[in-house]
Amino acid sequence: MREPYDELSEIKREIIESRGLVIKTNNLTNALAADLKSIAKRQQSYERRLWWNSATAYLVFVVVAFTFLKFAWDARVDAIKSETDQKTQEADRLRKEVRDQGKREEDRGRAEAKAAQYYELVRQGKRQEIVDGYDAIKKEDLTKTEQAAFADANEKARSELAALAYQQGLDKARVQRWQEAATSYEESLKLKETSPISPNVKLGLADAYRHLGRARDAIPMLMPLSESAPDKEIQDDALFMLAQCQTDIQAWNEAKNTYRTLIRRFPDSHFVPESKMNLATLQLTH
């Protein structure tokens, strides 16, 4: 009877152990399930963070890439714009040079035509036309040779016209047409005031002024002639005429001094006898 009881006890014990093992296994399984759930949650959180990190990194990459592309594009646009501006300026410069060259050629062609016309005047010896046209021709685009040649032609024509006007003044003075003589003398000085005959012209003009009752206008021309005229004959003529003009305006003392200067400086002058007589008259009357 003992053996069956022992077997039952052994079976009971095994059942209890099996039950304890089942309970322990169940507890382990529950613990494992809890761990798996925790791991799954952590995995989901990790994956979620990884996704956000990836998205953020992608977004940053896209922003950086677009920023870089924008800077590169702007730099390229600026370079192209700068090159375009440079090409535009170069094109404008070339167009301006072409226009200027065309204008220079046109001006030069016009200048050559006018120079030919002016040269024809010089060749024909038309002195008045040469003088009248010189101011216009010298403004043209002439060569240095043309400028020098036309300047010489103008000076020559002026000198010849001045001499001709002076001769006309002398002719008018001989017949005592003093106004016409003064006009001719003035024209001569206007044409060439620095010509070699200008002292003679000024002396003739002063004489015409005196006969026209314009002694005061004659005196300013006579005083320099009486002091520094290149010809001594002109100096004594100027002194004698100056004394006469001073007498005409009743500047008695100045007239006396001028006569004395004439007698002292030019004792051999043919004006000396008359000057002494006029001086004596002035001393007696004034």
Buried (B, 14 or more C-beta within 10 A) or exposed (E): EEEEEEEEEEEEEEEEEEEEEEEEEEEEEEEEEEEEEEEEEEEEEEEEEEEEEEEEEEEEEEEEEEEEEEEEEEEEEEEEEEEEEEEEEEEEEEEEEEEEEEEEEEEBEEBBEBBEEBBEBBEEEBBEBBBEBBEEBBEBBBEEEBBEBBBEBBBBBBBBBBBBBBEBBBEBBEEEBBEBBBBBBBBBBEBBEEBEBBBBBBBBBBBBBBBBEBBEBBBEBBBEBBEEBEBEEBBBBBBBBBBBBBBBEEBBEBBBBBBBBBBEEBEEBEBBEBBBEBBEEBEEEE
